[in-house]
Amino acid sequence: MKKIFIAAALGAIAIGGTARADIGIDARQADQSRQIDAGKRSGKLSIRERNVLNAEQRQIKRVEASLRVRGDNLSDRDERRLTVLLDSAQRHIRRLKQNRERGRNGIHF
């Protein structure tokens, strides 16, 4: 009886951990989209920069969709791959928002 309980608990933890990681990936994607929209509103991103960043976000979503074809849950390797892509996209957003190129609402220095 004790072994069954332990096995059930470990199974629940494994399933919960995967779902939690998926939520983290989705939250990061939503946060990055909000950052791009905020850059548009503030004028820190030009139209060209927004188009590049939005294309990058679409590519990440395509990669995630292709990884999920095998099933709803992502493996640890797939999660690491998406994390690397999201980290790169975050650096790209930060770099483009801090450069001297501005959008219509931005002030040129």
N, C-alpha and C positions, 0 to 999 in steps of 0.2 A: 504494500500500500504506500509506503513511504517513497519507494522508487518511482511509482506512478505519479505521485504528487510533484516530486522534484522534476521529472521529465516534463510534466504539464507546465510547470512554472518556467522552466528554461525555454520551452516552445513559445510561451506567451511573451517572454522577454525578447526573443529573437524576432517575432512578428512585429511587436511594438517598436523595436529599434529600427526596423526597415521603414515602417510607416512614418516614424519621426524624421528619418533622413529625407524621405520624399517631401515632407512638409517643409523642411529646411531649404531644399532646392527650389520649391515653388515660391517660398517666401523671398528668397534671394532674387529670383527672376522678377517678381512683382516689385521689389525694392529698386532694382536696377531700372525697370521701366518708369517708376516714379521719379528717379533721379534724372532720367533723360527728359521727361516731361517738365520737370522743374528747371532744367537747363534751357529748355525752349522758352518757358515763360519768363525767365530772368534775362534771357538774351545772352547767356554764356555759351550757348551752342549755336552755330550757324546751321542753315538748312542742310548743307552738305554733311556736316558732322552728325546731325541727327539721323540723316539717312544711313550713314555708315554704321552708327550705333544700333539703329533699329534692325538693320540687316544682320548685324552680329547677333542680336537677340533672337531673331527668327531662325538663324542657323543653329543656335543652342537648342531651341525648341525642336527643330528637326532631328538633331542628334538624340535628344531625350526620347522623342517618339520612336525613333529607330531602335533604341535600346529597349524600349518597353514592348516591342513587338513580340518578344519571347515570353512575356508575362507582365503582370502589373507591377511586381516588385523588381527593384534594381539590385544587382549584385554589388558587393563592395567595390569591385573593380569599376563598374559602371558609375557608381557614385563618385569615386575618385576622379574619373574622367570628366564628369560634369562639373565637379568642384574646380578642377584645373581650368576648364573653359570659363566658368563664372568668375574665377579670380582674375583671369586675363581680361575679361570684359569689364570688370570693376576698375582695373588699372587703366584701361582704355578710356572709360567714361571720365575718370578723374583727370587724366592727362588732357583730354580734349576740353573739359570745362575750365581748366586752368591756363590754357594757352591764350594767345593774344587775339585770336580770331573770334569775332562776336557776331551774333545774329542781329535781326532787325531792331530788337529792343536794347541791345547792348551798347555800351559806351566804348569807343575805340580809344586806346591809350596811346 
